[in-house]
Amino acid sequence: MAQIWASVKEAIHGGRRDYTEGSLPKAITLLAIPMVLEMVMESLFAIVDVFWVSRLGSDAVATVGLTEAMMATVFAIAMGLGFSTTAYVARRIGEQDAPGAVKGAVQAIFNGFFISIILGVIGGVFGADLLRLMGAGPGVMEHSGYTRIILGGSIVVMYLFLLNAVFRGAGDAAISMRVLWLANAINLILNPLLIFGIGPFPRMGVVGSAVGTLIGRGCGVAYQFWHLTRGSSRIHIAAGQFQMDLPLMWRLFRISLNGMLQILISTASWTAMARIAAIFGSATLAGYTLAVRVIIFSILPSWGFCNAAATLVGQCLGAKKPERAEAAVWTAGKINSAFLSSLALFYIIFAPKILAVFSSDSHVVEVGSSCLRYICFAYPLVGFGMTMMQAFNGAGDTWTPTRVNLVAFWLVQIPLAWALSQWTGLRETGLFVAIFAAQCVLAVMAIILFRRGAWKLKKI
């Protein structure tokens, strides 16, 4: 127990450990713990916004929901840039090329700046028009200031993802975690103060939530730059090193394009599934939505293991240790599969009770429980599939997981869901069978392609 607690403290505190040497389970643990906590903190932004805004009525909640739907594009771009950045920085760190890692981080910063300025100007100026295009009614349009602020402040979202990708690639996962702790702490405090006008703060309504979120994220970004420029992280950027290298900027951007597409393919497929579920009525759609939300939140620890594997892959390939990189992924995959299998067993047994917490409608609970159980049946395989998909990204091979997503979600899941739900007697159950099948296809494809080993030869 003392040894476990010592590992937890080391993971949270951070350090200068060389992850290309020593025990793989230890390396995965030290990287995964802060990455898991980072993912939990990221999810809190949306939860806090909805929790307080829900006190303002359905129009305010709808404004947040529609804005988050538009922000999905910003998140996809930020995550795509993050994939290439983590891979490049990790590779240079593994090669013991600190100046090269710094150069890559600087070019990623420039890429993020130019892209987010374009997105921010579009969102800030045309936020109300975008809301209208999304079908917002008069009540929602009254809160368009929220949308303009959130979309206009895209640069802070971009840098939160991008600079944390730099830290993860360098092996400074604890810094990434602390960034989100700080940003969320400020967001948690400011949101109710600005929404309801508590004490000396003005009552701003739903716009106050946007301002609080923007300030919280902005402080997180300031903290990131503080670490990067003061020399406390493995990546230390001096003032004179902020110089553009156009060929490297384009190289990183080109790699990230597949990463962006990878995320968009996945998120768009779940939107399409929701559209099919809506055919069977609001109760079915609600049950499906609740089950997916439960899944998304509960598998956050899995992403910690996956991101740890990605960092180890990049650093070990840079250190010319492809065998260690492969072993790291299999080890992380086994841990991830064991975690998800335990979670699956829990959900399969207690699904109705879990869904009943969110809805008192028996039909919603029944549909959501069925969906949750079918997804969980694939979890032992999904643990390996998720890990290997992120390992490809860690190697700089963003095209392979993009292809796998395209096949699993758009050539298997969507057509199969439509066929089973419309042309058989399965109805909504056909959707859940299709999700199970697609998850299995994704995992099997990822395992086969990973075993072929082409990712070991990827240059970045």
ZIZIZI-V344096 format. One record per residue. N is the residue number from 1. RES is the residue in one letter. NEAR is the number of other C-alpha atoms within 10 Angstrom. D_FIRST is the distance of its C-alpha to the first C-alpha in Angstrom with 2 decimals. Layout:
N,RES,NEAR,D_FIRST  N,RES,NEAR,D_FIRST
//
This chain:
1,M,6,0.00  2,A,7,3.82  3,Q,8,5.38  4,I,10,5.10  5,W,10,6.22  6,A,10,8.57  7,S,17,9.93  8,V,16,10.66  9,K,13,12.39  10,E,17,14.25  11,A,23,15.37  12,I,19,16.73  13,H,15,18.27  14,G,18,19.78  15,G,16,21.15  16,R,10,23.69  17,R,12,21.77  18,D,12,24.16  19,Y,20,23.04  20,T,23,25.81  21,E,12,24.03  22,G,10,20.80  23,S,10,18.19  24,L,20,19.27  25,P,13,16.05  26,K,13,14.60  27,A,22,17.92  28,I,25,18.00  29,T,21,14.62  30,L,26,15.78  31,L,28,19.14  32,A,25,18.39  33,I,23,16.18  34,P,28,19.04  35,M,30,21.61  36,V,22,20.37  37,L,21,20.51  38,E,25,23.88  39,M,20,25.26  40,V,20,24.35  41,M,20,26.12  42,E,18,29.12  43,S,15,29.58  44,L,17,29.73  45,F,19,33.03  46,A,14,34.91  47,I,11,33.31  48,V,18,34.19  49,D,22,37.70  50,V,19,38.47  51,F,13,37.00  52,W,18,39.34  53,V,26,42.23  54,S,16,42.43  55,R,14,43.84  56,L,15,46.83  57,G,10,48.07  58,S,13,48.20  59,D,20,50.16  60,A,23,47.50  61,V,21,44.76  62,A,19,47.03  63,T,25,47.49  64,V,26,43.76  65,G,14,43.52  66,L,17,46.47  67,T,21,45.31  68,E,17,41.86  69,A,12,43.74  70,M,18,45.69  71,M,18,42.64  72,A,15,41.27  73,T,16,43.64  74,V,22,42.29  75,F,19,38.69  76,A,21,39.80  77,I,25,41.56  78,A,26,38.68  79,M,21,36.17  80,G,28,38.70  81,L,28,39.12  82,G,30,35.37  83,F,32,35.06  84,S,33,37.61  85,T,34,36.25  86,T,33,32.66  87,A,36,34.12  88,Y,29,36.54  89,V,33,34.24  90,A,34,31.47  91,R,31,34.18  92,R,25,35.56  93,I,27,32.20  94,G,26,31.62  95,E,18,35.11  96,Q,14,34.34  97,D,14,37.17  98,A,17,36.09  99,P,15,39.70  100,G,17,39.93  101,A,27,36.76  102,V,24,38.27  103,K,23,41.57  104,G,23,40.04  105,A,28,38.17  106,V,22,41.47  107,Q,24,43.43  108,A,28,40.92  109,I,21,41.38  110,F,17,45.14  111,N,20,44.93  112,G,25,42.87  113,F,17,45.34  114,F,12,48.48  115,I,16,47.19  116,S,24,45.76  117,I,16,48.99  118,I,14,50.98  119,L,18,48.70  120,G,23,48.63  121,V,16,52.41  122,I,15,52.98  123,G,23,50.57  124,G,20,51.72  125,V,14,55.40  126,F,17,55.50  127,G,25,52.59  128,A,21,55.00  129,D,14,56.88  130,L,19,53.71  131,L,21,52.81  132,R,15,56.30  133,L,9,55.98  134,M,13,52.81  135,G,11,55.02  136,A,19,54.15  137,G,13,56.52  138,P,10,58.22  139,G,13,55.45  140,V,20,52.80  141,M,20,55.15  142,E,14,55.27  143,H,21,51.64  144,S,24,52.27  145,G,18,51.30  146,Y,25,47.63  147,T,28,48.12  148,R,25,50.00  149,I,22,47.32  150,I,26,44.37  151,L,27,46.26  152,G,23,47.90  153,G,25,44.57  154,S,26,43.38  155,I,25,42.80  156,V,25,39.69  157,V,22,38.17  158,M,26,39.19  159,Y,25,37.58  160,L,25,34.31  161,F,22,33.89  162,L,28,35.58  163,L,25,33.97  164,N,25,30.46  165,A,30,31.45  166,V,33,32.34  167,F,27,28.97  168,R,29,27.14  169,G,36,29.49  170,A,30,28.83  171,G,31,25.05  172,D,26,24.83  173,A,32,23.07  174,A,26,21.59  175,I,25,25.24  176,S,25,26.24  177,M,24,23.61  178,R,20,24.79  179,V,23,28.37  180,L,29,27.90  181,W,20,26.11  182,L,18,29.16  183,A,26,31.69  184,N,24,30.33  185,A,15,30.04  186,I,20,33.71  187,N,25,34.70  188,L,20,33.14  189,I,12,35.07  190,L,20,38.35  191,N,28,38.88  192,P,24,39.78  193,L,20,41.60  194,L,23,43.83  195,I,24,44.33  196,F,20,45.48  197,G,15,46.83  198,I,12,44.72  199,G,9,45.85  200,P,8,47.68  201,F,14,46.65  202,P,13,49.34  203,R,16,49.09  204,M,17,48.83  205,G,22,47.84  206,V,31,46.23  207,V,23,47.21  208,G,26,44.91  209,S,29,41.95  210,A,26,43.07  211,V,21,43.52  212,G,24,40.11  213,T,27,38.43  214,L,23,40.52  215,I,19,39.72  216,G,25,35.96  217,R,26,36.04  218,G,20,38.44  219,C,21,36.16  220,G,26,33.36  221,V,26,35.84  222,A,16,36.94  223,Y,18,33.36  224,Q,23,33.11  225,F,15,36.35  226,W,14,35.29  227,H,19,32.34  228,L,21,34.61  229,T,14,37.39  230,R,12,35.73  231,G,12,33.83  232,S,12,30.21  233,S,21,29.44  234,R,20,30.03  235,I,26,33.21  236,H,20,35.61  237,I,21,38.94  238,A,12,41.79  239,A,8,44.75  240,G,6,47.05  241,Q,12,44.87  242,F,15,45.56  243,Q,11,48.28  244,M,15,49.01  245,D,13,49.10  246,L,12,50.86  247,P,10,50.36  248,L,14,46.57  249,M,19,46.50  250,W,14,48.39  251,R,13,46.23  252,L,25,43.03  253,F,20,44.86  254,R,14,46.27  255,I,22,42.87  256,S,26,41.55  257,L,18,44.47  258,N,24,42.97  259,G,29,39.65  260,M,23,41.55  261,L,21,43.44  262,Q,23,40.26  263,I,20,38.91  264,L,19,42.34  265,I,19,42.90  266,S,16,39.72  267,T,15,40.24  268,A,14,43.95  269,S,18,43.32  270,W,17,41.27  271,T,11,44.13  272,A,15,46.57  273,M,22,44.59  274,A,18,44.75  275,R,12,48.50  276,I,20,48.88  277,A,27,46.83  278,A,16,49.19  279,I,14,52.06  280,F,13,50.78  281,G,11,50.73  282,S,12,48.56  283,A,19,46.38  284,T,23,45.43  285,L,22,44.81  286,A,21,42.67  287,G,27,40.58  288,Y,26,40.13  289,T,19,39.29  290,L,22,36.67  291,A,25,34.99  292,V,18,34.94  293,R,11,33.57  294,V,16,30.69  295,I,17,30.00  296,I,11,30.28  297,F,12,27.83  298,S,13,25.22  299,I,18,25.13  300,L,19,24.39  301,P,21,20.84  302,S,25,22.76  303,W,20,24.78  304,G,27,21.78  305,F,28,21.13  306,C,30,24.91  307,N,29,25.42  308,A,32,22.73  309,A,34,24.69  310,A,32,27.91  311,T,33,26.89  312,L,35,25.77  313,V,36,29.04  314,G,34,31.16  315,Q,34,29.65  316,C,27,29.61  317,L,28,33.18  318,G,26,34.20  319,A,20,32.79  320,K,15,34.86  321,K,17,31.90  322,P,19,32.72  323,E,12,30.93  324,R,19,27.59  325,A,27,28.48  326,E,22,29.17  327,A,15,26.04  328,A,26,23.99  329,V,26,25.79  330,W,17,25.33  331,T,19,21.56  332,A,28,21.38  333,G,25,23.85  334,K,18,21.85  335,I,20,18.77  336,N,28,21.29  337,S,22,23.17  338,A,17,20.23  339,F,17,19.40  340,L,24,23.12  341,S,20,23.74  342,S,14,21.25  343,L,17,22.92  344,A,23,26.29  345,L,15,25.75  346,F,14,24.90  347,Y,22,28.00  348,I,17,30.27  349,I,12,29.62  350,F,13,29.64  351,A,21,31.90  352,P,20,34.75  353,K,12,32.66  354,I,17,31.01  355,L,24,34.45  356,A,16,35.99  357,V,9,33.97  358,F,14,36.02  359,S,15,39.37  360,S,10,41.43  361,D,13,43.81  362,S,14,43.36  363,H,14,44.73  364,V,25,42.37  365,V,27,39.40  366,E,18,40.81  367,V,23,41.40  368,G,29,38.06  369,S,25,36.21  370,S,22,38.23  371,C,27,37.54  372,L,25,33.78  373,R,22,33.68  374,Y,20,35.87  375,I,25,33.79  376,C,24,30.57  377,F,19,32.23  378,A,21,32.16  379,Y,26,28.50  380,P,22,27.30  381,L,24,29.97  382,V,27,29.60  383,G,26,26.05  384,F,26,27.66  385,G,27,30.80  386,M,25,29.25  387,T,31,27.21  388,M,29,30.32  389,M,27,32.57  390,Q,26,30.54  391,A,31,30.35  392,F,28,34.17  393,N,32,34.22  394,G,32,31.92  395,A,31,34.47  396,G,30,37.27  397,D,27,38.64  398,T,27,39.02  399,W,18,42.01  400,T,22,40.28  401,P,26,38.00  402,T,21,41.06  403,R,17,43.09  404,V,20,40.41  405,N,27,40.20  406,L,19,43.98  407,V,17,44.30  408,A,23,41.53  409,F,28,42.38  410,W,18,46.10  411,L,12,47.46  412,V,19,45.34  413,Q,27,43.77  414,I,20,46.67  415,P,14,49.57  416,L,20,47.78  417,A,25,46.85  418,W,19,50.48  419,A,16,51.91  420,L,19,49.74  421,S,23,50.08  422,Q,16,53.80  423,W,11,55.29  424,T,10,53.50  425,G,10,52.84  426,L,14,49.13  427,R,18,49.75  428,E,25,46.50  429,T,18,44.43  430,G,22,45.92  431,L,28,44.04  432,F,27,40.70  433,V,20,41.66  434,A,26,42.64  435,I,25,39.28  436,F,21,37.52  437,A,21,39.97  438,A,25,39.66  439,Q,25,35.86  440,C,21,36.17  441,V,23,38.96  442,L,24,37.01  443,A,24,33.97  444,V,17,36.22  445,M,22,38.33  446,A,25,35.37  447,I,19,33.99  448,I,12,37.50  449,L,17,38.25  450,F,20,34.93  451,R,12,35.55  452,R,9,39.02  453,G,13,37.49  454,A,12,40.18  455,W,23,37.57  456,K,22,36.81  457,L,11,40.37  458,K,12,40.32  459,K,12,41.59  460,I,17,40.79
//
